[in-house]
């Protein structure tokens, strides 16, 4: 594959983005991926050459290396585009187990000034002030080509 561009970063959620409701039901969480949706993202990454930073809760049970292996096992070729995870800002308080993802993405961006163009794919809208970079995915379908057209516009603007 091409070397991913460090100036273009796609923040990627997984559940509801890369799996359909049926494919979220496997007992092994690492099987909960829809190959057609991964293939769609793979083609996009080949074209746009963006880097990928994972914002999904999958990062709590994976390293970048092991997540690349899971994606590769499901046919995703551009695994080296996956470069990092967003930081975990959860407070641990019972009613605030997960920080808003937008804040975690913002924290990552503050450490990576080279990422001059970024876009966010998620099925949940907790992107706070980053919402103009955000494309909300319908968790019934997972990512669509229409979503990726919007993401491309954001990354290339
Ligand atoms: Mg999700």
Boltz pocket constraint, residues with backbone or C-beta under 6 A from the ligand:
constraints:
  - pocket:
      binder: B
      contacts: [[A, 13], [A, 14], [A, 15], [A, 16], [A, 17], [A, 122], [A, 123], [A, 124]]
      max_distance: 6.0
